[in-house]
């Protein structure tokens, strides 16, 4: 029997032995929008906690539309043309509409990659499309500090000063913030380095509620809510897609209310109860575009931790076509190797501001603590393979067989879609 795991732009063909007791963990079948373009138009005309987009834009001069960077498969080619057309119809000039790529501290998206991200050549030619740069001090507005935890709030000036502010995104499980999309597209999406490195510091990341599919009590989510409230009136267009990247849900409205409606929809599919834990689990890093780097691969490692038997084996496939990730992330991984898990955590726990990207290394400590992580990849160069901190393998099937023989348990859980599905242990 063959099962395809998401891997790069294609898949990894996992050959399953007849001697294995296999449990495949997938989302339940999701409803699909039969006419996605019509669904977007209907959403923009039927808002949650706001007026229709056409009404919101009336009499306003400037607009800034946030889009996620290349690491998220948001259907921008479906959303942006209709949003831009409605803004133009409301009287805005093309030069007064900005599409801002919410990169956070990720690299910019440019050239052919930017065209792929935007998804529509007319949009790219008609309005200004630019990247956010979190390290550019002058490009941000200082809004003060959040009232509860004192996070410095500095956001991209182009968004803060726009008359009409719109965030677009994909609502899916997120291993730190509970769910992606909505408020997360603003912070960290278009936040300054100081903002990002504060609420990505060890004191936030080590909180037990900073986890997949958890919003209540999650310190990252709570800070993001406070940041949005400091901004004032913000709109959002939220999408949910199925396993094959087809549109299942779209809504529009006030950013917090519309995001929560999208979360309520997606959690019924993304969270999957499982009646037992497994000594061997195989998963993916979700395929392209999420598995372009090892940095993003960590999300796939964290997702299935709750169904892994303590001390079990977690096997993940990830193409890593762009290698490890940023130079700062590589440095964090070097420190993990040099200091060990406990030493690394002790080192980062002393900081007010996290070093850039070291939070991803901190999140890797979760699966490392739970069991042994094995990685299959064709993309990491030799000089970077030693920085993963996990066991590199050249055959998933052989590794599964070895793990099963060693554990004496032929039961195997397989999660083809990776971190877009979050299994949780629920005893029968």
Secondary structure, DSSP 8 states (H G I E B T S, - for coil): -EEEEEETTEEEEEE--TTSEEEE---------SSHHHHHHHHHHS-BSS--HHHHHTT---EEEEEE-TTS---HHHHHHHHHHHHHHTT--GGGEEEEEE-TTS----HHHHHHHH--HHHHHHSEEEE--TT-GGGEEEEEE-TTT--EEEEEHHHHT-SEEEEEEE--EETTTEE-STHHHHTTTTB-HHHHHHHTSHHHHTSTTSSTT--TT-HHHHHHHHHHHHH---EEEEEEE-TTS-EEEEEEEEHHHHHHHHHHHHHHHHEEEESS-EEEEEEE--STTGGGSHHHHHHHHHHTGGGEEEEEEEEEE---TT-S--HHHHHHHHHHHHHHHHHHHHHHTT-SS--TTHHHHHHHHHHHHHEEEEEE-S---HHHHTTS-SEEES-HHHHHHHHHHHHT--EEEEETTGGGSEEEE---
